[in-house]
Amino acid sequence: MMKTVGAYEAKTRLAQLLDRVAKGERITITRHGVPVAVLSPAQTANSLTVAESIRELQRFRRKRRLGEIPLRRLIEEGRRY
């Protein structure tokens, strides 16, 4: 079961919450009873193999669309700055 804490408590007890998260716990932060964030353990860079990383990138890309904007236009826009 995921622990839930209010935003004020999270602010005042952040160090303790981070210690718990470092041990694997996930904590939901709420504001006025509404979930606004989740503290969860960070994945380390070594946790995925190269093949797994490639699959994750491909999965991420499939869910993203540029709509009507051509990729070449976005690349050229980025080069202007």
PDB file of N, CA, C and O in Angstrom:
ATOM      1  N   MET A   1       0.849  -1.187   0.000  1.00  0.00           N
ATOM      2  CA  MET A   1       0.000   0.000   0.000  1.00  0.00           C
ATOM      3  C   MET A   1       0.891   1.246   0.000  1.00  0.00           C
ATOM      4  O   MET A   1       1.869   1.325   0.744  1.00  0.00           O
ATOM      5  N   MET A   2       0.536   2.208  -0.841  1.00  0.00           N
ATOM      6  CA  MET A   2       1.332   3.433  -0.961  1.00  0.00           C
ATOM      7  C   MET A   2       0.925   4.420   0.127  1.00  0.00           C
ATOM      8  O   MET A   2      -0.260   4.670   0.349  1.00  0.00           O
ATOM      9  N   LYS A   3       1.907   4.964   0.787  1.00  0.00           N
ATOM     10  CA  LYS A   3       1.684   5.966   1.836  1.00  0.00           C
ATOM     11  C   LYS A   3       1.277   7.288   1.195  1.00  0.00           C
ATOM     12  O   LYS A   3       1.769   7.637   0.122  1.00  0.00           O
ATOM     13  N   THR A   4       0.381   8.021   1.846  1.00  0.00           N
ATOM     14  CA  THR A   4      -0.064   9.325   1.373  1.00  0.00           C
ATOM     15  C   THR A   4       0.237  10.365   2.448  1.00  0.00           C
ATOM     16  O   THR A   4      -0.044  10.154   3.628  1.00  0.00           O
ATOM     17  N   VAL A   5       0.817  11.502   2.020  1.00  0.00           N
ATOM     18  CA  VAL A   5       1.081  12.600   2.947  1.00  0.00           C
ATOM     19  C   VAL A   5       0.640  13.909   2.302  1.00  0.00           C
ATOM     20  O   VAL A   5       0.646  14.047   1.079  1.00  0.00           O
ATOM     21  N   GLY A   6       0.263  14.854   3.130  1.00  0.00           N
ATOM     22  CA  GLY A   6      -0.109  16.176   2.646  1.00  0.00           C
ATOM     23  C   GLY A   6       1.122  16.975   2.251  1.00  0.00           C
ATOM     24  O   GLY A   6       2.236  16.655   2.666  1.00  0.00           O
ATOM     25  N   ALA A   7       0.922  18.005   1.454  1.00  0.00           N
ATOM     26  CA  ALA A   7       2.022  18.835   0.965  1.00  0.00           C
ATOM     27  C   ALA A   7       2.791  19.486   2.108  1.00  0.00           C
ATOM     28  O   ALA A   7       4.020  19.554   2.062  1.00  0.00           O
ATOM     29  N   TYR A   8       2.091  19.965   3.129  1.00  0.00           N
ATOM     30  CA  TYR A   8       2.765  20.611   4.257  1.00  0.00           C
ATOM     31  C   TYR A   8       3.666  19.612   4.976  1.00  0.00           C
ATOM     32  O   TYR A   8       4.819  19.914   5.283  1.00  0.00           O
ATOM     33  N   GLU A   9       3.132  18.419   5.243  1.00  0.00           N
ATOM     34  CA  GLU A   9       3.932  17.383   5.908  1.00  0.00           C
ATOM     35  C   GLU A   9       5.127  16.998   5.047  1.00  0.00           C
ATOM     36  O   GLU A   9       6.227  16.801   5.563  1.00  0.00           O
ATOM     37  N   ALA A  10       4.919  16.890   3.735  1.00  0.00           N
ATOM     38  CA  ALA A  10       6.018  16.541   2.838  1.00  0.00           C
ATOM     39  C   ALA A  10       7.111  17.600   2.894  1.00  0.00           C
ATOM     40  O   ALA A  10       8.299  17.281   2.874  1.00  0.00           O
ATOM     41  N   LYS A  11       6.700  18.855   2.962  1.00  0.00           N
ATOM     42  CA  LYS A  11       7.675  19.949   3.024  1.00  0.00           C
ATOM     43  C   LYS A  11       8.459  19.905   4.330  1.00  0.00           C
ATOM     44  O   LYS A  11       9.678  20.082   4.329  1.00  0.00           O
ATOM     45  N   THR A  12       7.781  19.674   5.424  1.00  0.00           N
ATOM     46  CA  THR A  12       8.449  19.717   6.720  1.00  0.00           C
ATOM     47  C   THR A  12       9.222  18.444   7.036  1.00  0.00           C
ATOM     48  O   THR A  12      10.127  18.467   7.871  1.00  0.00           O
ATOM     49  N   ARG A  13       8.881  17.330   6.380  1.00  0.00           N
ATOM     50  CA  ARG A  13       9.537  16.052   6.666  1.00  0.00           C
ATOM     51  C   ARG A  13      10.198  15.453   5.438  1.00  0.00           C
ATOM     52  O   ARG A  13      10.302  14.232   5.325  1.00  0.00           O
ATOM     53  N   LEU A  14      10.647  16.296   4.517  1.00  0.00           N
ATOM     54  CA  LEU A  14      11.196  15.810   3.252  1.00  0.00           C
ATOM     55  C   LEU A  14      12.371  14.855   3.454  1.00  0.00           C
ATOM     56  O   LEU A  14      12.442  13.823   2.787  1.00  0.00           O
ATOM     57  N   ALA A  15      13.277  15.174   4.344  1.00  0.00           N
ATOM     58  CA  ALA A  15      14.447  14.311   4.559  1.00  0.00           C
ATOM     59  C   ALA A  15      14.027  12.898   4.965  1.00  0.00           C
ATOM     60  O   ALA A  15      14.566  11.918   4.451  1.00  0.00           O
ATOM     61  N   GLN A  16      13.070  12.791   5.881  1.00  0.00           N
ATOM     62  CA  GLN A  16      12.608  11.476   6.316  1.00  0.00           C
ATOM     63  C   GLN A  16      11.890  10.738   5.186  1.00  0.00           C
ATOM     64  O   GLN A  16      12.055   9.530   5.019  1.00  0.00           O
ATOM     65  N   LEU A  17      11.095  11.476   4.416  1.00  0.00           N
ATOM     66  CA  LEU A  17      10.392  10.853   3.298  1.00  0.00           C
ATOM     67  C   LEU A  17      11.384  10.337   2.258  1.00  0.00           C
ATOM     68  O   LEU A  17      11.200   9.255   1.701  1.00  0.00           O
ATOM     69  N   LEU A  18      12.426  11.109   2.001  1.00  0.00           N
ATOM     70  CA  LEU A  18      13.437  10.669   1.038  1.00  0.00           C
ATOM     71  C   LEU A  18      14.171   9.428   1.533  1.00  0.00           C
ATOM     72  O   LEU A  18      14.523   8.564   0.730  1.00  0.00           O
ATOM     73  N   ASP A  19      14.405   9.326   2.819  1.00  0.00           N
ATOM     74  CA  ASP A  19      15.020   8.120   3.372  1.00  0.00           C
ATOM     75  C   ASP A  19      14.139   6.897   3.112  1.00  0.00           C
ATOM     76  O   ASP A  19      14.634   5.833   2.741  1.00  0.00           O
ATOM     77  N   ARG A  20      12.848   7.059   3.309  1.00  0.00           N
ATOM     78  CA  ARG A  20      11.915   5.952   3.081  1.00  0.00           C
ATOM     79  C   ARG A  20      11.859   5.582   1.607  1.00  0.00           C
ATOM     80  O   ARG A  20      11.825   4.403   1.254  1.00  0.00           O
ATOM     81  N   VAL A  21      11.851   6.590   0.754  1.00  0.00           N
ATOM     82  CA  VAL A  21      11.819   6.339  -0.694  1.00  0.00           C
ATOM     83  C   VAL A  21      13.094   5.622  -1.134  1.00  0.00           C
ATOM     84  O   VAL A  21      13.047   4.732  -1.983  1.00  0.00           O
ATOM     85  N   ALA A  22      14.225   6.007  -0.558  1.00  0.00           N
ATOM     86  CA  ALA A  22      15.497   5.359  -0.893  1.00  0.00           C
ATOM     87  C   ALA A  22      15.473   3.877  -0.551  1.00  0.00           C
ATOM     88  O   ALA A  22      16.217   3.091  -1.137  1.00  0.00           O
ATOM     89  N   LYS A  23      14.625   3.493   0.390  1.00  0.00           N
ATOM     90  CA  LYS A  23      14.487   2.082   0.777  1.00  0.00           C
ATOM     91  C   LYS A  23      13.448   1.356  -0.066  1.00  0.00           C
ATOM     92  O   LYS A  23      13.166   0.182   0.170  1.00  0.00           O
ATOM     93  N   GLY A  24      12.871   2.056  -1.061  1.00  0.00           N
ATOM     94  CA  GLY A  24      11.946   1.399  -1.983  1.00  0.00           C
ATOM     95  C   GLY A  24      10.484   1.778  -1.843  1.00  0.00           C
ATOM     96  O   GLY A  24       9.660   1.318  -2.633  1.00  0.00           O
ATOM     97  N   GLU A  25      10.138   2.591  -0.878  1.00  0.00           N
ATOM     98  CA  GLU A  25       8.735   2.964  -0.675  1.00  0.00           C
ATOM     99  C   GLU A  25       8.307   4.037  -1.671  1.00  0.00           C
ATOM    100  O   GLU A  25       9.108   4.886  -2.061  1.00  0.00           O
ATOM    101  N   ARG A  26       7.050   3.995  -2.077  1.00  0.00           N
ATOM    102  CA  ARG A  26       6.462   5.047  -2.921  1.00  0.00           C
ATOM    103  C   ARG A  26       5.506   5.853  -2.055  1.00  0.00           C
ATOM    104  O   ARG A  26       4.732   5.289  -1.282  1.00  0.00           O
ATOM    105  N   ILE A  27       5.565   7.186  -2.188  1.00  0.00           N
ATOM    106  CA  ILE A  27       4.757   8.061  -1.344  1.00  0.00           C
ATOM    107  C   ILE A  27       4.020   9.061  -2.227  1.00  0.00           C
ATOM    108  O   ILE A  27       4.629   9.748  -3.046  1.00  0.00           O
ATOM    109  N   THR A  28       2.706   9.134  -2.050  1.00  0.00           N
ATOM    110  CA  THR A  28       1.887  10.097  -2.782  1.00  0.00           C
ATOM    111  C   THR A  28       1.763  11.370  -1.957  1.00  0.00           C
ATOM    112  O   THR A  28       1.480  11.317  -0.760  1.00  0.00           O
ATOM    113  N   ILE A  29       1.977  12.516  -2.603  1.00  0.00           N
ATOM    114  CA  ILE A  29       1.822  13.812  -1.952  1.00  0.00           C
ATOM    115  C   ILE A  29       0.506  14.414  -2.426  1.00  0.00           C
ATOM    116  O   ILE A  29       0.222  14.466  -3.623  1.00  0.00           O
ATOM    117  N   THR A  30      -0.287  14.868  -1.465  1.00  0.00           N
ATOM    118  CA  THR A  30      -1.588  15.445  -1.800  1.00  0.00           C
ATOM    119  C   THR A  30      -1.641  16.916  -1.412  1.00  0.00           C
ATOM    120  O   THR A  30      -0.908  17.379  -0.539  1.00  0.00           O
ATOM    121  N   ARG A  31      -2.517  17.624  -2.079  1.00  0.00           N
ATOM    122  CA  ARG A  31      -2.827  19.010  -1.718  1.00  0.00           C
ATOM    123  C   ARG A  31      -4.338  19.069  -1.560  1.00  0.00           C
ATOM    124  O   ARG A  31      -5.083  18.852  -2.516  1.00  0.00           O
ATOM    125  N   HIS A  32      -4.777  19.360  -0.358  1.00  0.00           N
ATOM    126  CA  HIS A  32      -6.216  19.390  -0.030  1.00  0.00           C
ATOM    127  C   HIS A  32      -6.878  18.064  -0.386  1.00  0.00           C
ATOM    128  O   HIS A  32      -8.008  18.030  -0.873  1.00  0.00           O
ATOM    129  N   GLY A  33      -6.151  16.964  -0.134  1.00  0.00           N
ATOM    130  CA  GLY A  33      -6.697  15.633  -0.367  1.00  0.00           C
ATOM    131  C   GLY A  33      -6.607  15.124  -1.793  1.00  0.00           C
ATOM    132  O   GLY A  33      -6.999  13.991  -2.069  1.00  0.00           O
ATOM    133  N   VAL A  34      -6.096  15.943  -2.705  1.00  0.00           N
ATOM    134  CA  VAL A  34      -5.993  15.558  -4.115  1.00  0.00           C
ATOM    135  C   VAL A  34      -4.536  15.202  -4.432  1.00  0.00           C
ATOM    136  O   VAL A  34      -3.646  16.021  -4.205  1.00  0.00           O
ATOM    137  N   PRO A  35      -4.277  14.007  -4.949  1.00  0.00           N
ATOM    138  CA  PRO A  35      -2.903  13.632  -5.286  1.00  0.00           C
ATOM    139  C   PRO A  35      -2.302  14.581  -6.326  1.00  0.00           C
ATOM    140  O   PRO A  35      -2.920  14.862  -7.353  1.00  0.00           O
ATOM    141  N   VAL A  36      -1.083  15.073  -6.047  1.00  0.00           N
ATOM    142  CA  VAL A  36      -0.416  15.983  -6.976  1.00  0.00           C
ATOM    143  C   VAL A  36       0.958  15.487  -7.403  1.00  0.00           C
ATOM    144  O   VAL A  36       1.493  15.941  -8.415  1.00  0.00           O
ATOM    145  N   ALA A  37       1.542  14.547  -6.631  1.00  0.00           N
ATOM    146  CA  ALA A  37       2.875  14.049  -6.982  1.00  0.00           C
ATOM    147  C   ALA A  37       3.103  12.707  -6.313  1.00  0.00           C
ATOM    148  O   ALA A  37       2.434  12.351  -5.343  1.00  0.00           O
ATOM    149  N   VAL A  38       4.064  11.971  -6.855  1.00  0.00           N
ATOM    150  CA  VAL A  38       4.467  10.702  -6.261  1.00  0.00           C
ATOM    151  C   VAL A  38       5.976  10.708  -6.108  1.00  0.00           C
ATOM    152  O   VAL A  38       6.700  10.956  -7.072  1.00  0.00           O
ATOM    153  N   LEU A  39       6.453  10.437  -4.903  1.00  0.00           N
ATOM    154  CA  LEU A  39       7.875  10.225  -4.673  1.00  0.00           C
ATOM    155  C   LEU A  39       8.132   8.739  -4.852  1.00  0.00           C
ATOM    156  O   LEU A  39       7.502   7.913  -4.191  1.00  0.00           O
ATOM    157  N   SER A  40       9.043   8.399  -5.730  1.00  0.00           N
ATOM    158  CA  SER A  40       9.373   6.991  -5.937  1.00  0.00           C
ATOM    159  C   SER A  40      10.870   6.858  -6.137  1.00  0.00           C
ATOM    160  O   SER A  40      11.532   7.814  -6.541  1.00  0.00           O
ATOM    161  N   PRO A  41      11.408   5.679  -5.857  1.00  0.00           N
ATOM    162  CA  PRO A  41      12.854   5.488  -6.012  1.00  0.00           C
ATOM    163  C   PRO A  41      13.284   5.752  -7.459  1.00  0.00           C
ATOM    164  O   PRO A  41      12.613   5.347  -8.409  1.00  0.00           O
ATOM    165  N   ALA A  42      14.407   6.433  -7.598  1.00  0.00           N
ATOM    166  CA  ALA A  42      14.952   6.707  -8.928  1.00  0.00           C
ATOM    167  C   ALA A  42      15.595   5.445  -9.479  1.00  0.00           C
ATOM    168  O   ALA A  42      16.172   4.648  -8.740  1.00  0.00           O
ATOM    169  N   GLN A  43      15.484   5.282 -10.778  1.00  0.00           N
ATOM    170  CA  GLN A  43      16.181   4.179 -11.425  1.00  0.00           C
ATOM    171  C   GLN A  43      17.624   4.592 -11.632  1.00  0.00           C
ATOM    172  O   GLN A  43      17.907   5.720 -12.037  1.00  0.00           O
ATOM    173  N   THR A  44      18.517   3.692 -11.359  1.00  0.00           N
ATOM    174  CA  THR A  44      19.916   3.994 -11.600  1.00  0.00           C
ATOM    175  C   THR A  44      20.234   3.745 -13.068  1.00  0.00           C
ATOM    176  O   THR A  44      19.546   2.982 -13.746  1.00  0.00           O
ATOM    177  N   ALA A  45      21.267   4.390 -13.539  1.00  0.00           N
ATOM    178  CA  ALA A  45      21.644   4.260 -14.948  1.00  0.00           C
ATOM    179  C   ALA A  45      21.976   2.819 -15.307  1.00  0.00           C
ATOM    180  O   ALA A  45      21.817   2.421 -16.461  1.00  0.00           O
ATOM    181  N   ASN A  46      22.425   2.046 -14.358  1.00  0.00           N
ATOM    182  CA  ASN A  46      22.823   0.669 -14.638  1.00  0.00           C
ATOM    183  C   ASN A  46      21.674  -0.319 -14.546  1.00  0.00           C
ATOM    184  O   ASN A  46      21.885  -1.520 -14.713  1.00  0.00           O
ATOM    185  N   SER A  47      20.468   0.157 -14.285  1.00  0.00           N
ATOM    186  CA  SER A  47      19.364  -0.771 -14.077  1.00  0.00           C
ATOM    187  C   SER A  47      18.815  -1.345 -15.376  1.00  0.00           C
ATOM    188  O   SER A  47      18.125  -2.363 -15.336  1.00  0.00           O
ATOM    189  N   LEU A  48      19.091  -0.735 -16.524  1.00  0.00           N
ATOM    190  CA  LEU A  48      18.600  -1.238 -17.803  1.00  0.00           C
ATOM    191  C   LEU A  48      19.769  -1.659 -18.685  1.00  0.00           C
ATOM    192  O   LEU A  48      20.815  -1.011 -18.713  1.00  0.00           O
ATOM    193  N   THR A  49      19.567  -2.751 -19.396  1.00  0.00           N
ATOM    194  CA  THR A  49      20.566  -3.139 -20.381  1.00  0.00           C
ATOM    195  C   THR A  49      20.411  -2.241 -21.605  1.00  0.00           C
ATOM    196  O   THR A  49      19.443  -1.488 -21.713  1.00  0.00           O
ATOM    197  N   VAL A  50      21.354  -2.323 -22.512  1.00  0.00           N
ATOM    198  CA  VAL A  50      21.276  -1.522 -23.737  1.00  0.00           C
ATOM    199  C   VAL A  50      20.020  -1.894 -24.512  1.00  0.00           C
ATOM    200  O   VAL A  50      19.304  -1.011 -24.985  1.00  0.00           O
ATOM    201  N   ALA A  51      19.743  -3.177 -24.648  1.00  0.00           N
ATOM    202  CA  ALA A  51      18.556  -3.624 -25.384  1.00  0.00           C
ATOM    203  C   ALA A  51      17.276  -3.109 -24.726  1.00  0.00           C
ATOM    204  O   ALA A  51      16.348  -2.688 -25.417  1.00  0.00           O
ATOM    205  N   GLU A  52      17.224  -3.142 -23.383  1.00  0.00           N
ATOM    206  CA  GLU A  52      16.045  -2.640 -22.675  1.00  0.00           C
ATOM    207  C   GLU A  52      15.896  -1.138 -22.868  1.00  0.00           C
ATOM    208  O   GLU A  52      14.782  -0.638 -23.023  1.00  0.00           O
ATOM    209  N   SER A  53      17.001  -0.424 -22.860  1.00  0.00           N
ATOM    210  CA  SER A  53      16.968   1.026 -23.076  1.00  0.00           C
ATOM    211  C   SER A  53      16.441   1.356 -24.459  1.00  0.00           C
ATOM    212  O   SER A  53      15.640   2.277 -24.617  1.00  0.00           O
ATOM    213  N   ILE A  54      16.883   0.615 -25.458  1.00  0.00           N
ATOM    214  CA  ILE A  54      16.410   0.841 -26.829  1.00  0.00           C
ATOM    215  C   ILE A  54      14.915   0.574 -26.921  1.00  0.00           C
ATOM    216  O   ILE A  54      14.184   1.344 -27.543  1.00  0.00           O
ATOM    217  N   ARG A  55      14.455  -0.512 -26.306  1.00  0.00           N
ATOM    218  CA  ARG A  55      13.013  -0.810 -26.318  1.00  0.00           C
ATOM    219  C   ARG A  55      12.213   0.293 -25.637  1.00  0.00           C
ATOM    220  O   ARG A  55      11.144   0.671 -26.116  1.00  0.00           O
ATOM    221  N   GLU A  56      12.727   0.814 -24.516  1.00  0.00           N
ATOM    222  CA  GLU A  56      12.044   1.904 -23.811  1.00  0.00           C
ATOM    223  C   GLU A  56      11.975   3.162 -24.684  1.00  0.00           C
ATOM    224  O   GLU A  56      10.941   3.828 -24.726  1.00  0.00           O
ATOM    225  N   LEU A  57      13.051   3.483 -25.367  1.00  0.00           N
ATOM    226  CA  LEU A  57      13.051   4.648 -26.263  1.00  0.00           C
ATOM    227  C   LEU A  57      12.069   4.457 -27.409  1.00  0.00           C
ATOM    228  O   LEU A  57      11.364   5.395 -27.779  1.00  0.00           O
ATOM    229  N   GLN A  58      12.012   3.266 -27.971  1.00  0.00           N
ATOM    230  CA  GLN A  58      11.066   2.994 -29.049  1.00  0.00           C
ATOM    231  C   GLN A  58       9.628   3.096 -28.552  1.00  0.00           C
ATOM    232  O   GLN A  58       8.769   3.652 -29.236  1.00  0.00           O
ATOM    233  N   ARG A  59       9.368   2.560 -27.366  1.00  0.00           N
ATOM    234  CA  ARG A  59       8.028   2.652 -26.781  1.00  0.00           C
ATOM    235  C   ARG A  59       7.650   4.110 -26.534  1.00  0.00           C
ATOM    236  O   ARG A  59       6.522   4.515 -26.817  1.00  0.00           O
ATOM    237  N   PHE A  60       8.584   4.899 -26.009  1.00  0.00           N
ATOM    238  CA  PHE A  60       8.356   6.319 -25.758  1.00  0.00           C
ATOM    239  C   PHE A  60       8.028   7.037 -27.072  1.00  0.00           C
ATOM    240  O   PHE A  60       7.095   7.837 -27.129  1.00  0.00           O
ATOM    241  N   ARG A  61       8.792   6.750 -28.116  1.00  0.00           N
ATOM    242  CA  ARG A  61       8.608   7.418 -29.399  1.00  0.00           C
ATOM    243  C   ARG A  61       7.257   7.092 -30.027  1.00  0.00           C
ATOM    244  O   ARG A  61       6.635   7.957 -30.644  1.00  0.00           O
ATOM    245  N   ARG A  62       6.804   5.859 -29.876  1.00  0.00           N
ATOM    246  CA  ARG A  62       5.510   5.474 -30.458  1.00  0.00           C
ATOM    247  C   ARG A  62       4.356   6.280 -29.865  1.00  0.00           C
ATOM    248  O   ARG A  62       3.351   6.509 -30.538  1.00  0.00           O
ATOM    249  N   LYS A  63       4.494   6.706 -28.623  1.00  0.00           N
ATOM    250  CA  LYS A  63       3.416   7.442 -27.957  1.00  0.00           C
ATOM    251  C   LYS A  63       3.448   8.941 -28.248  1.00  0.00           C
ATOM    252  O   LYS A  63       2.532   9.660 -27.848  1.00  0.00           O
ATOM    253  N   ARG A  64       4.475   9.422 -28.930  1.00  0.00           N
ATOM    254  CA  ARG A  64       4.609  10.850 -29.193  1.00  0.00           C
ATOM    255  C   ARG A  64       4.371  11.130 -30.671  1.00  0.00           C
ATOM    256  O   ARG A  64       4.876  10.417 -31.538  1.00  0.00           O
ATOM    257  N   ARG A  65       3.611  12.158 -30.943  1.00  0.00           N
ATOM    258  CA  ARG A  65       3.327  12.553 -32.314  1.00  0.00           C
ATOM    259  C   ARG A  65       3.634  14.032 -32.496  1.00  0.00           C
ATOM    260  O   ARG A  65       3.447  14.831 -31.579  1.00  0.00           O
ATOM    261  N   LEU A  66       4.100  14.387 -33.671  1.00  0.00           N
ATOM    262  CA  LEU A  66       4.394  15.777 -33.986  1.00  0.00           C
ATOM    263  C   LEU A  66       3.188  16.481 -34.596  1.00  0.00           C
ATOM    264  O   LEU A  66       3.194  17.700 -34.772  1.00  0.00           O
ATOM    265  N   GLY A  67       2.167  15.716 -34.915  1.00  0.00           N
ATOM    266  CA  GLY A  67       1.005  16.313 -35.557  1.00  0.00           C
ATOM    267  C   GLY A  67       1.337  16.721 -36.976  1.00  0.00           C
ATOM    268  O   GLY A  67       1.891  15.930 -37.739  1.00  0.00           O
ATOM    269  N   GLU A  68       1.010  17.927 -37.330  1.00  0.00           N
ATOM    270  CA  GLU A  68       1.220  18.422 -38.694  1.00  0.00           C
ATOM    271  C   GLU A  68       2.606  19.010 -38.911  1.00  0.00           C
ATOM    272  O   GLU A  68       2.945  19.353 -40.044  1.00  0.00           O
ATOM    273  N   ILE A  69       3.408  19.139 -37.881  1.00  0.00           N
ATOM    274  CA  ILE A  69       4.711  19.795 -38.005  1.00  0.00           C
ATOM    275  C   ILE A  69       5.751  18.793 -38.492  1.00  0.00           C
ATOM    276  O   ILE A  69       5.973  17.776 -37.835  1.00  0.00           O
ATOM    277  N   PRO A  70       6.395  19.057 -39.634  1.00  0.00           N
ATOM    278  CA  PRO A  70       7.428  18.144 -40.127  1.00  0.00           C
ATOM    279  C   PRO A  70       8.655  18.167 -39.213  1.00  0.00           C
ATOM    280  O   PRO A  70       9.024  19.216 -38.685  1.00  0.00           O
ATOM    281  N   LEU A  71       9.273  17.023 -39.033  1.00  0.00           N
ATOM    282  CA  LEU A  71      10.446  16.911 -38.185  1.00  0.00           C
ATOM    283  C   LEU A  71      11.568  17.829 -38.668  1.00  0.00           C
ATOM    284  O   LEU A  71      12.254  18.443 -37.851  1.00  0.00           O
ATOM    285  N   ARG A  72      11.759  17.930 -39.957  1.00  0.00           N
ATOM    286  CA  ARG A  72      12.823  18.781 -40.512  1.00  0.00           C
ATOM    287  C   ARG A  72      12.642  20.226 -40.049  1.00  0.00           C
ATOM    288  O   ARG A  72      13.622  20.897 -39.725  1.00  0.00           O
ATOM    289  N   ARG A  73      11.408  20.709 -40.015  1.00  0.00           N
ATOM    290  CA  ARG A  73      11.137  22.087 -39.573  1.00  0.00           C
ATOM    291  C   ARG A  73      11.552  22.286 -38.117  1.00  0.00           C
ATOM    292  O   ARG A  73      12.130  23.316 -37.772  1.00  0.00           O
ATOM    293  N   LEU A  74      11.261  21.309 -37.267  1.00  0.00           N
ATOM    294  CA  LEU A  74      11.637  21.400 -35.865  1.00  0.00           C
ATOM    295  C   LEU A  74      13.159  21.414 -35.716  1.00  0.00           C
ATOM    296  O   LEU A  74      13.698  22.146 -34.886  1.00  0.00           O
ATOM    297  N   ILE A  75      13.843  20.609 -36.517  1.00  0.00           N
ATOM    298  CA  ILE A  75      15.302  20.584 -36.468  1.00  0.00           C
ATOM    299  C   ILE A  75      15.869  21.935 -36.862  1.00  0.00           C
ATOM    300  O   ILE A  75      16.764  22.452 -36.194  1.00  0.00           O
ATOM    301  N   GLU A  76      15.358  22.507 -37.936  1.00  0.00           N
ATOM    302  CA  GLU A  76      15.840  23.813 -38.393  1.00  0.00           C
ATOM    303  C   GLU A  76      15.526  24.910 -37.364  1.00  0.00           C
ATOM    304  O   GLU A  76      16.342  25.805 -37.146  1.00  0.00           O
ATOM    305  N   GLU A  77      14.365  24.842 -36.744  1.00  0.00           N
ATOM    306  CA  GLU A  77      14.020  25.806 -35.700  1.00  0.00           C
ATOM    307  C   GLU A  77      15.032  25.746 -34.560  1.00  0.00           C
ATOM    308  O   GLU A  77      15.463  26.782 -34.053  1.00  0.00           O
ATOM    309  N   GLY A  78      15.411  24.537 -34.160  1.00  0.00           N
ATOM    310  CA  GLY A  78      16.360  24.362 -33.076  1.00  0.00           C
ATOM    311  C   GLY A  78      17.736  24.908 -33.415  1.00  0.00           C
ATOM    312  O   GLY A  78      18.462  25.341 -32.520  1.00  0.00           O
ATOM    313  N   ARG A  79      18.106  24.898 -34.672  1.00  0.00           N
ATOM    314  CA  ARG A  79      19.411  25.378 -35.083  1.00  0.00           C
ATOM    315  C   ARG A  79      19.499  26.904 -35.087  1.00  0.00           C
ATOM    316  O   ARG A  79      20.598  27.458 -35.085  1.00  0.00           O
ATOM    317  N   ARG A  80      18.379  27.572 -35.093  1.00  0.00           N
ATOM    318  CA  ARG A  80      18.368  29.040 -35.130  1.00  0.00           C
ATOM    319  C   ARG A  80      18.795  29.642 -33.802  1.00  0.00           C
ATOM    320  O   ARG A  80      19.196  30.804 -33.746  1.00  0.00           O
ATOM    321  N   TYR A  81      18.713  28.865 -32.739  1.00  0.00           N
ATOM    322  CA  TYR A  81      18.963  29.428 -31.407  1.00  0.00           C
ATOM    323  C   TYR A  81      20.276  29.034 -30.880  1.00  0.00           C
ATOM    324  O   TYR A  81      20.638  29.424 -29.771  1.00  0.00           O
TER     325      TYR A  81
END
